[in-house]
Amino acid sequence: MKNDLDQSLLTKASISEELAAFAAQFKPQSIPSSVRERARLLMLDALGIAFASHGYDFADKAMAAIGELNEGGQSIVIGSKERLDTRNAILMNGILVHGLDFDDTHSIGVIHATASVLPTVLAVAAKHNRSGEELVSAYVLGVEVATRLGAVAKGGFHQVGFHPTGLIGAFGCAVATGYLLGLTESQYVDALGLTLSMGSGTLEFLNDGAWNKRMHPGWAGVSGVTAATLAKHGYLGTKLTFEGRFGLYRSHLPPGQEFDLSLATADLGHVWEVSHVSVKPLPACHFTHAAIDAAIRIHQKGIPLEQIDRVDVLVPAEVIKTVCEPEAQKRKPQNAYEAQFSIPFLVGTGLLKGRLTLEDIEAPALHDSQVLALAARTFYQADPNSTFPKYFDGEVIVTLKNGDVLREREAVNRGAVDRPLTAYDITQKFRANAARQLSEDRVAAIEQAVLTMESDSAQSLALALGQ
């Protein structure tokens, strides 16, 4: 189904109704064991990042502001003894999970679903004394909804400056909350309709490295909880949320942008998008990973930097606005967030250092004269062979002063569904991130609690994370 409104939708079940019917009948035993295992690993990854975010300026300032807004409550903040009301805890935990831009991505939907859904289900399940099994089930349901709705747009939201994690994540959070609150089928439809007026988030932060994006997932969670709770009490939401003439895709995509509504529900309950979520091996925008890894491989060839004349990077045309423009700022990022979305800086780092760590995007690394010199000689082109958004691919071409050319292509980005990080890789990443704040014993205890959460209560898990 493309852009034109199909009049038969007025008599067929809407996407909201199909999703509502699925959610109303959803049971833990509906989820294959392999999907549940993957879900626990994705949650473990996100929690490690949340621990690592403590001590960064953005986290401290967010906590100060949200603490001032807090109206009391017992919801935990990951890695803190602070307690907040439910919605403020979701907002804060979303900031922690997404704050380092190290969290997972569903490539087809181009969305960081875990960053919004996990803080939501953690707070709501603990508040309502749900089991760990129900928490995992709500997480899976929320991620399924968010990633599928994101996939419909085929990457088009970025082209007009909307951030799908905030915009679409809210719908996943509404359904996940609805599951934990026990919504009826019609209430799910209302919740999705109400969320249409709540989901938000733009990419304007790309122009100055501002912190807006960090709050998008948590705000999506706040919106989802609000919409689901209103629906529970009979507040009516619109019905053609996704197909309507002012529905999600016609109001938030550029004119002429194709979208495929069938992707929202295709093979629902048979194909599990949770299994298609990619875990990041590098702390930067996922669109940059292929180029970084290609640059690292060129570094390993041992070419002296003074021999490099210019660097050309091939990237998917759809990501140029995000990681290549405006050129002057991308070549000389002023803060870590700008660096994480800068092809020139990140490729220069890979060429010089043969790695990319959190330390490589912070001061003083931001002012490394050798990296900046490479960035100044780095240019981009749209990749004619890109398979975006299936893969976030890319290629680096280094031309030496003697005319020799070195090139490395990353056709399938590391961590993608066809090149996934293993369970071992993910647990190692969790341990390294969590260890930035926690003792070795505490890291091990939390890892155990997360990976066995389905045999315990949501409250027990929350307490383990919030001490």
PyMOL commands that set and color helices and strands:
alter all, ss='L'
color gray80, all
select helices_A, chain A and resi 7-10+15-24+28-30+33-53+57-69+86-98+113-127+132-152+156-160+164-167+169-181+185-195+204-207+212-232+248-252+261-264+273-276+286-299+305-307+317-323+327-331+336-340+343-353+358-361+365-367+369-376+423-434+440-451+453-455+458-466
alter helices_A, ss='H'
color red, helices_A
select strands_A, chain A and resi 75-76+83-84+105-106+277-278+308-315+378-382+394-400+405-410
alter strands_A, ss='S'
color yellow, strands_A
deselect
rebuild
show_as cartoon
